[in-house]
Each structure stands twice: as structure tokens, then as C-alpha cells.
């Protein structure tokens, strides 16, 4: 099979990109690499660590997760709360810590106390909570969490390290007992701040690996698009072992596949293959840079889905490949072996056999 196919809408021969093709500079906009090394340590000794997982609903009703892992593994808890019950006086008190401008305070207070218009047109006054769908809500929520969670943890639990990214947080506990005590303290803290914990969202996550071989019902959690769970890894000497490590989560992979479907590649038969590569390589490269940072092989099935969509594009574009899925995929693989730099993910998926 060659790369020559008769097209109804384009040139019958696929042309590889010419010398004018340029690579994107390293400073191009890409997702930042997550620093998740703190959750992957495995050479330490001592008791198993517990992980705290926080989950709440934001002002728009979306579910937001804040997971916690530990230095040496352990269990975790998932806690839910609602920002619809934040007292306005506490929130304005936090704002005054950072700004004494009367105009800023005036407009924030107006945003907080603005009435809500229901579907029937009636106005419902708001006495607590942040505005629904307002652009200032994420900023106010992050500021509130800074004092309700960050500063409080540093003052009352300085021995428990934690990380927080926007609405997601990670707390490192050294035992299940310490995690449960932290949960009880957080329940009281959130109650004082006007937040209600969700009992059904509270769970224990055990970070199982070769050192920690206990049996607990829940042994994985999601954080920042990654799923932390026991995985089979290989050390420098080629020996396999079980390691508690991150990989792309099912939810993130599903979102990527949906994005690929939204490209509607089968409707772009007026484009050549190198045109599609220039259009979508920045996005593909961003996915690989972020989700391929840890356990890169977990990203392969999602990237294979992209090749399947490209094969369907070829079936729609070239008459010779119409209704021949296997032939189209073989044609695409030949191109990937001949020009592996055309698409950003081909160097990962399609490696030429030795000697070629």
C-alpha cells in the first residue's frame, strides 16, 4: 500500500510538509508541568500515610474535588461543602485584609448582596453566599479558602504538609488516625466558616505499593486530571514492582476524546494531512506535555483514538480508502513511519522497527 490515493476534492498524492515547516518555540503556550513528585515517594519507612480528599460544589453547582495524598501512602477523606452559605461579613473581612479602597469594597459588597432573579422573574434577596456565575466568584472563593483553609492549616496543623491549586488541595497525613483527626478538626473549622461538610463524600484512600501491602476498599483518587493508584512500574534494572503513581484520569481522557470528536475531522476533507497537523499540533503537544509527564503509557489509548479519527478522515477524503478502515489505518501508519514528526503524538505511538 502506498500513500497515493485518488481524491474527489484534492490532489491525488499526499505531499509531506516542505522545508518551510517551522517548529513552535519552547515558549509557546502550553499547560504547565504538574509537580506531583511529593505523592510518588516510595523509599521512606515508617507508618502508612493518610490522604485527605476535599470535595465541594461551587457557586455554579459544579462538583469540585480537592484530593489529598501522603508522603508514604495511606488513606484519604473526601469532604464536601457549599459556598452558598458563606457569611458575607467573613468574606468582606478577608477582602479588607488586602484592600482598603472604598470603591473596591463597595462593588464587592454590591456583588454579594445583589438579589437573584428566578425563572418566573421574581427577585430573591441574598443574605449569604457568593454570587451565582459572577466573574468575581472564583477570586472571592480563592481568597476565602486562603484564610479558611491555608492559614488555618499552617497554624493548627504545621506538621501536615499540604498543597492547594485553586479549589484542589492535597494534605499529607502519616496515618489513618491522623487523617481522621484532621477530618474532625476540618468539620469544626468549616462549620465556623459557614461551610457544611458532605458526609457521603468522605472516604479513606490507601496508597498501596510494594512497601504498603495492606487491604483497604479505596486505593485511588483523582487530582488535577491525574489518577493516583497502584501501578506496575519498572526500575532501572528492568525489574517490575508496584508503585503508587499518577496517570491521566479517565475523566480527563474522556474530555480529550470529546474534544477530538468536536474537531469534526471527517468534515475537513478540503484540508491536507499536513494542514491538519499544523492546525492541531499545538493542542496535541499540550496534552502530551501535561498528561504525559507521569506514566506516559496511560495516554496511549487516547492518542490512538486520534489516529482512528484521522483514518476516518482519510476514508472520507480518498475514494480508494472509502469503506476500507483497515486499509486507511495502514495508509496512515505508513505515513507516520515515513514522517514521524508530522503529528506531535506519532513519535510516541509509531516507532519504526529496528534497522529501518
Secondary structure, 3 states (H helix, E strand, C coil): CCCECCECCCCCECCCCCCCCCCCCCCCCCCCCCCCHHHCCCCCCCCCCEEEEEEEECCCCCEEEECCCCCCCCCCCEECCEHHHCEHHHHHHHHHCCCCCHHHHHHHHHHHHCCEECCCCCEECCCECCCCCCCCHHHHHHHHHHHHHHHHHHHHCCCCCEEEECCEEEEEECCHHHHHHHHHHHHHHHHHCCCCCCHHHCCCECCCCCCCCCCCCCCEEEECCEEEEEEEEECCCCCEEEEEEEEECHHHHHHHHHHHHHCCHHHCCCCCHHHHHHHHHHHHHHHHHHHCCCCHHHHHHHHHHHHHHHHHHHHHHEHHHCCCHHHHHHHHHHHHHHCCCCCCCHHHHCCCCCCC
